[in-house]
Amino acid sequence: MKKSILCTVAASMGLWSCGGDAVDTPSARGGQTRDVVAVTSGPAEWIASLVMAEGQWDAIAEAGSVPGTWRPDDGELDRLISARKILLVGEEFEPWTQRAGLPPSRVVSLVSLADPSRLLATDGITHTHGTGPAHSHGGTVPTVWTDPDLLESLLPVAAKALGAAGAYSGEIPGLADYRAALDELRGATRGRAIIVSGHGLEYIGRITGTEFRVALLEPDENGPTNDRGRHQLDGFAKKPDDAGLLVWVDPPPTAFRDVVKSELGLTSVHFDLGGSAGAETLQVLTESTRRLAAALKP
């Protein structure tokens, strides 16, 4: 007990970090708590804008930053830790949070707030990268903002968790247009399956009745960096119900895009989920959905 108390006091003074555990005190890094909600991704900023008044959130990451690869520098980490709340999508969407030592009582995770029965899981897939060790990916699909029904149920809960329950009007500008785009995709699919380069479209698949077959390519300019992804891509492309598309959740490498067209007959389509910092998330998502629907038309 004495060690715990001393550790907390010392950490709050900046003397040590208690073995890496986050210390939930306003002065943990020498500053006072700011009356703002910190956000680092497009979806989190968009949701903050729906449930809070202008100026009540602080966008930490530079516009265009990708949540999967962004890392806060010391100044950005100070801004995060000094905010009264930190709105995240979830650890799988923002992996930097696993090592950042954020104060747990201030973190609000959209995935954690969602009804667990409505969340989708990714399969655990064991594979290797060249000669590297075998490992697996699996967990919860974090792109909860792509499901309009799940989003509508989530927003009042998020508003309450952020201490802004009275600010949410219940309206989501642009949502009707997104629903219309989903209807277009549902009509264009016509029972065909679509290959996708990574996770993220599963909720859209559930809504539209589309089967998205995930080949975890993790490519560089020369092609997939793991053997399983390469074999999955070849196998999926040969199935009779394949739509002839390869949907990229990240911008496709030009060289590999040309290879899959010439060797497998697959047309590459980029589907931007609107996850990057500063993104107009719903507008980007709607445009991506319509672009995919158009690519499916004869």
LOSE-280469 format. One record per residue (C-alpha): x, y, z; residue in one letter. Coordinates in steps of 0.25 Angstrom, whole numbers, plus 5000, padded with zeros to 4 digits. Example, Ala and Ser with C-alpha at 12.3 -4.5 7.8 and 13.67 -1.06 7.14 Angstrom:
<recs>
{east=5049, north=4982, up=5031, resn=a}
{east=5055, north=4996, up=5029, resn=s}
</recs>
This chain:
<recs>
{east=5000, north=5000, up=5000, resn=m}
{east=5011, north=5010, up=5004, resn=k}
{east=5018, north=5007, up=4991, resn=k}
{east=5006, north=5009, up=4983, resn=s}
{east=5003, north=5023, up=4990, resn=i}
{east=5018, north=5027, up=4988, resn=l}
{east=5018, north=5023, up=4974, resn=c}
{east=5005, north=5031, up=4970, resn=t}
{east=5010, north=5043, up=4977, resn=v}
{east=5024, north=5042, up=4971, resn=a}
{east=5018, north=5039, up=4957, resn=a}
{east=5009, north=5052, up=4958, resn=s}
{east=5022, north=5060, up=4961, resn=m}
{east=5028, north=5054, up=4948, resn=g}
{east=5039, north=5046, up=4956, resn=l}
{east=5035, north=5032, up=4951, resn=w}
{east=5024, north=5025, up=4944, resn=s}
{east=5020, north=5014, up=4953, resn=c}
{east=5025, north=5003, up=4944, resn=g}
{east=5018, north=5008, up=4932, resn=g}
{east=5004, north=5009, up=4938, resn=d}
{east=4996, north=5021, up=4935, resn=a}
{east=4994, north=5031, up=4946, resn=v}
{east=4980, north=5037, up=4946, resn=d}
{east=4984, north=5051, up=4952, resn=t}
{east=4982, north=5065, up=4945, resn=p}
{east=4997, north=5068, up=4948, resn=s}
{east=5003, north=5055, up=4943, resn=a}
{east=5010, north=5062, up=4933, resn=r}
{east=5011, north=5075, up=4939, resn=g}
{east=4998, north=5082, up=4934, resn=g}
{east=4984, north=5084, up=4938, resn=q}
{east=4972, north=5077, up=4933, resn=t}
{east=4966, north=5084, up=4920, resn=r}
{east=4951, north=5084, up=4918, resn=d}
{east=4951, north=5078, up=4905, resn=v}
{east=4950, north=5064, up=4899, resn=v}
{east=4962, north=5060, up=4891, resn=a}
{east=4960, north=5052, up=4878, resn=v}
{east=4971, north=5046, up=4868, resn=t}
{east=4963, north=5041, up=4857, resn=s}
{east=4952, north=5045, up=4847, resn=g}
{east=4941, north=5036, up=4852, resn=p}
{east=4943, north=5041, up=4867, resn=a}
{east=4944, north=5056, up=4862, resn=e}
{east=4931, north=5054, up=4854, resn=w}
{east=4924, north=5047, up=4866, resn=i}
{east=4929, north=5058, up=4876, resn=a}
{east=4923, north=5069, up=4866, resn=s}
{east=4910, north=5062, up=4866, resn=l}
{east=4908, north=5061, up=4882, resn=v}
{east=4916, north=5073, up=4886, resn=m}
{east=4916, north=5088, up=4884, resn=a}
{east=4927, north=5094, up=4875, resn=e}
{east=4940, north=5097, up=4882, resn=g}
{east=4938, north=5086, up=4892, resn=q}
{east=4947, north=5076, up=4886, resn=w}
{east=4962, north=5076, up=4882, resn=d}
{east=4967, north=5069, up=4869, resn=a}
{east=4981, north=5064, up=4873, resn=i}
{east=4986, north=5057, up=4861, resn=a}
{east=4990, north=5065, up=4848, resn=e}
{east=4979, north=5064, up=4837, resn=a}
{east=4981, north=5052, up=4828, resn=g}
{east=4988, north=5044, up=4839, resn=s}
{east=4984, north=5029, up=4838, resn=v}
{east=4980, north=5024, up=4852, resn=p}
{east=4987, north=5010, up=4849, resn=g}
{east=5001, north=5016, up=4848, resn=t}
{east=5000, north=5030, up=4855, resn=w}
{east=5008, north=5031, up=4868, resn=r}
{east=5007, north=5044, up=4877, resn=p}
{east=5019, north=5052, up=4880, resn=d}
{east=5022, north=5057, up=4894, resn=d}
{east=5014, north=5070, up=4892, resn=g}
{east=5002, north=5062, up=4886, resn=e}
{east=5002, north=5053, up=4897, resn=l}
{east=5002, north=5064, up=4907, resn=d}
{east=4989, north=5069, up=4900, resn=r}
{east=4983, north=5056, up=4901, resn=l}
{east=4986, north=5053, up=4915, resn=i}
{east=4982, north=5067, up=4920, resn=s}
{east=4968, north=5066, up=4913, resn=a}
{east=4956, north=5063, up=4922, resn=r}
{east=4952, north=5051, up=4913, resn=k}
{east=4959, north=5044, up=4901, resn=i}
{east=4949, north=5039, up=4890, resn=l}
{east=4955, north=5027, up=4883, resn=l}
{east=4949, north=5017, up=4873, resn=v}
{east=4956, north=5005, up=4880, resn=g}
{east=4970, north=4999, up=4882, resn=e}
{east=4970, north=4991, up=4869, resn=e}
{east=4967, north=5003, up=4861, resn=f}
{east=4977, north=5012, up=4869, resn=e}
{east=4988, north=5002, up=4873, resn=p}
{east=4997, north=5013, up=4878, resn=w}
{east=4988, north=5014, up=4890, resn=t}
{east=4993, north=5000, up=4895, resn=q}
{east=5006, north=5007, up=4899, resn=r}
{east=5002, north=5022, up=4902, resn=a}
{east=4999, north=5020, up=4917, resn=g}
{east=4986, north=5028, up=4915, resn=l}
{east=4978, north=5030, up=4928, resn=p}
{east=4967, north=5019, up=4928, resn=p}
{east=4956, north=5027, up=4935, resn=s}
{east=4957, north=5038, up=4924, resn=r}
{east=4957, north=5028, up=4912, resn=v}
{east=4943, north=5027, up=4904, resn=v}
{east=4944, north=5015, up=4894, resn=s}
{east=4933, north=5015, up=4883, resn=l}
{east=4934, north=5000, up=4882, resn=v}
{east=4933, north=4998, up=4897, resn=s}
{east=4920, north=5006, up=4897, resn=l}
{east=4914, north=4999, up=4886, resn=a}
{east=4904, north=4987, up=4889, resn=d}
{east=4913, north=4975, up=4889, resn=p}
{east=4902, north=4967, up=4882, resn=s}
{east=4903, north=4976, up=4870, resn=r}
{east=4918, north=4976, up=4868, resn=l}
{east=4925, north=4967, up=4858, resn=l}
{east=4937, north=4959, up=4860, resn=a}
{east=4949, north=4956, up=4851, resn=t}
{east=4954, north=4942, up=4849, resn=d}
{east=4967, north=4938, up=4856, resn=g}
{east=4977, north=4935, up=4844, resn=i}
{east=4990, north=4930, up=4846, resn=t}
{east=5001, north=4933, up=4835, resn=h}
{east=5015, north=4938, up=4833, resn=t}
{east=5022, north=4949, up=4826, resn=h}
{east=5032, north=4943, up=4817, resn=g}
{east=5042, north=4936, up=4827, resn=t}
{east=5037, north=4943, up=4839, resn=g}
{east=5030, north=4936, up=4851, resn=p}
{east=5015, north=4931, up=4850, resn=a}
{east=5005, north=4940, up=4856, resn=h}
{east=4990, north=4943, up=4856, resn=s}
{east=4980, north=4954, up=4854, resn=h}
{east=4966, north=4954, up=4861, resn=g}
{east=4957, north=4962, up=4869, resn=g}
{east=4946, north=4972, up=4868, resn=t}
{east=4943, north=4979, up=4855, resn=v}
{east=4944, north=4994, up=4860, resn=p}
{east=4937, north=5001, up=4848, resn=t}
{east=4924, north=5003, up=4856, resn=v}
{east=4921, north=5016, up=4849, resn=w}
{east=4919, north=5009, up=4836, resn=t}
{east=4906, north=5003, up=4841, resn=d}
{east=4895, north=5014, up=4842, resn=p}
{east=4886, north=5007, up=4852, resn=d}
{east=4898, north=5003, up=4861, resn=l}
{east=4902, north=5018, up=4860, resn=l}
{east=4889, north=5024, up=4864, resn=e}
{east=4888, north=5015, up=4876, resn=s}
{east=4902, north=5018, up=4880, resn=l}
{east=4902, north=5033, up=4879, resn=l}
{east=4893, north=5036, up=4891, resn=p}
{east=4902, north=5026, up=4900, resn=v}
{east=4914, north=5034, up=4895, resn=a}
{east=4908, north=5047, up=4898, resn=a}
{east=4905, north=5043, up=4912, resn=k}
{east=4919, north=5037, up=4914, resn=a}
{east=4925, north=5050, up=4909, resn=l}
{east=4917, north=5058, up=4919, resn=g}
{east=4909, north=5064, up=4907, resn=a}
{east=4896, north=5057, up=4908, resn=a}
{east=4888, north=5070, up=4906, resn=g}
{east=4895, north=5075, up=4894, resn=a}
{east=4891, north=5063, up=4885, resn=y}
{east=4880, north=5067, up=4876, resn=s}
{east=4877, north=5053, up=4871, resn=g}
{east=4880, north=5057, up=4856, resn=e}
{east=4891, north=5052, up=4847, resn=i}
{east=4893, north=5061, up=4835, resn=p}
{east=4896, north=5053, up=4823, resn=g}
{east=4891, north=5039, up=4828, resn=l}
{east=4879, north=5038, up=4819, resn=a}
{east=4888, north=5040, up=4807, resn=d}
{east=4898, north=5029, up=4813, resn=y}
{east=4886, north=5019, up=4814, resn=r}
{east=4882, north=5022, up=4800, resn=a}
{east=4896, north=5019, up=4796, resn=a}
{east=4895, north=5006, up=4803, resn=l}
{east=4882, north=5002, up=4796, resn=d}
{east=4890, north=5005, up=4783, resn=e}
{east=4901, north=4995, up=4787, resn=l}
{east=4890, north=4985, up=4791, resn=r}
{east=4884, north=4985, up=4777, resn=g}
{east=4897, north=4985, up=4770, resn=a}
{east=4903, north=4973, up=4777, resn=t}
{east=4893, north=4963, up=4771, resn=r}
{east=4898, north=4951, up=4780, resn=g}
{east=4913, north=4953, up=4776, resn=r}
{east=4924, north=4953, up=4786, resn=a}
{east=4935, north=4963, up=4787, resn=i}
{east=4949, north=4961, up=4791, resn=i}
{east=4955, north=4972, up=4800, resn=v}
{east=4969, north=4974, up=4805, resn=s}
{east=4966, north=4976, up=4819, resn=g}
{east=4955, north=4977, up=4830, resn=h}
{east=4946, north=4988, up=4832, resn=g}
{east=4934, north=4986, up=4822, resn=l}
{east=4928, north=4975, up=4830, resn=e}
{east=4916, north=4984, up=4835, resn=y}
{east=4913, north=4989, up=4821, resn=i}
{east=4913, north=4974, up=4817, resn=g}
{east=4903, north=4971, up=4828, resn=r}
{east=4894, north=4983, up=4824, resn=i}
{east=4894, north=4980, up=4809, resn=t}
{east=4895, north=4965, up=4809, resn=g}
{east=4908, north=4965, up=4802, resn=t}
{east=4919, north=4955, up=4805, resn=e}
{east=4933, north=4962, up=4806, resn=f}
{east=4944, north=4951, up=4806, resn=r}
{east=4956, north=4957, up=4813, resn=v}
{east=4970, north=4953, up=4808, resn=a}
{east=4979, north=4960, up=4817, resn=l}
{east=4989, north=4964, up=4807, resn=l}
{east=4997, north=4974, up=4815, resn=e}
{east=5004, north=4978, up=4802, resn=p}
{east=5016, north=4986, up=4798, resn=d}
{east=5019, north=4990, up=4783, resn=e}
{east=5023, north=4976, up=4779, resn=n}
{east=5011, north=4969, up=4785, resn=g}
{east=5005, north=4962, up=4797, resn=p}
{east=5015, north=4961, up=4809, resn=t}
{east=5009, north=4948, up=4814, resn=n}
{east=5007, north=4935, up=4808, resn=d}
{east=4993, north=4932, up=4813, resn=r}
{east=4988, north=4946, up=4807, resn=g}
{east=4994, north=4942, up=4793, resn=r}
{east=4987, north=4928, up=4793, resn=h}
{east=4974, north=4934, up=4798, resn=q}
{east=4974, north=4944, up=4787, resn=l}
{east=4976, north=4934, up=4776, resn=d}
{east=4966, north=4924, up=4782, resn=g}
{east=4955, north=4935, up=4783, resn=f}
{east=4957, north=4940, up=4769, resn=a}
{east=4954, north=4927, up=4763, resn=k}
{east=4941, north=4925, up=4770, resn=k}
{east=4929, north=4925, up=4761, resn=p}
{east=4921, north=4936, up=4769, resn=d}
{east=4933, north=4945, up=4770, resn=d}
{east=4930, north=4959, up=4765, resn=a}
{east=4943, north=4962, up=4759, resn=g}
{east=4947, north=4973, up=4768, resn=l}
{east=4958, north=4975, up=4778, resn=l}
{east=4954, north=4985, up=4789, resn=v}
{east=4965, north=4993, up=4796, resn=w}
{east=4963, north=4999, up=4809, resn=v}
{east=4976, north=5006, up=4808, resn=d}
{east=4981, north=5012, up=4795, resn=p}
{east=4985, north=5001, up=4785, resn=p}
{east=5000, north=5000, up=4782, resn=p}
{east=5000, north=5004, up=4767, resn=t}
{east=5009, north=4992, up=4763, resn=a}
{east=5001, north=4981, up=4770, resn=f}
{east=4988, north=4987, up=4765, resn=r}
{east=4993, north=4985, up=4751, resn=d}
{east=4998, north=4971, up=4754, resn=v}
{east=4984, north=4966, up=4759, resn=v}
{east=4977, north=4972, up=4747, resn=k}
{east=4986, north=4965, up=4737, resn=s}
{east=4988, north=4952, up=4744, resn=e}
{east=4975, north=4950, up=4752, resn=l}
{east=4965, north=4959, up=4744, resn=g}
{east=4962, north=4967, up=4757, resn=l}
{east=4959, north=4982, up=4756, resn=t}
{east=4964, north=4990, up=4768, resn=s}
{east=4954, north=4999, up=4775, resn=v}
{east=4959, north=5008, up=4787, resn=h}
{east=4948, north=5008, up=4798, resn=f}
{east=4952, north=5020, up=4808, resn=d}
{east=4945, north=5017, up=4821, resn=l}
{east=4947, north=5032, up=4826, resn=g}
{east=4956, north=5028, up=4837, resn=g}
{east=4967, north=5038, up=4835, resn=s}
{east=4969, north=5050, up=4844, resn=a}
{east=4961, north=5062, up=4839, resn=g}
{east=4953, north=5053, up=4829, resn=a}
{east=4939, north=5057, up=4826, resn=e}
{east=4935, north=5043, up=4830, resn=t}
{east=4921, north=5041, up=4826, resn=l}
{east=4923, north=5049, up=4813, resn=q}
{east=4935, north=5040, up=4810, resn=v}
{east=4928, north=5027, up=4813, resn=l}
{east=4916, north=5031, up=4805, resn=t}
{east=4925, north=5034, up=4793, resn=e}
{east=4932, north=5021, up=4795, resn=s}
{east=4919, north=5013, up=4795, resn=t}
{east=4914, north=5019, up=4783, resn=r}
{east=4928, north=5017, up=4776, resn=r}
{east=4927, north=5002, up=4779, resn=l}
{east=4913, north=5001, up=4774, resn=a}
{east=4916, north=5007, up=4761, resn=a}
{east=4928, north=4998, up=4759, resn=a}
{east=4918, north=4986, up=4761, resn=l}
{east=4909, north=4991, up=4750, resn=k}
{east=4910, north=4984, up=4736, resn=p}
</recs>
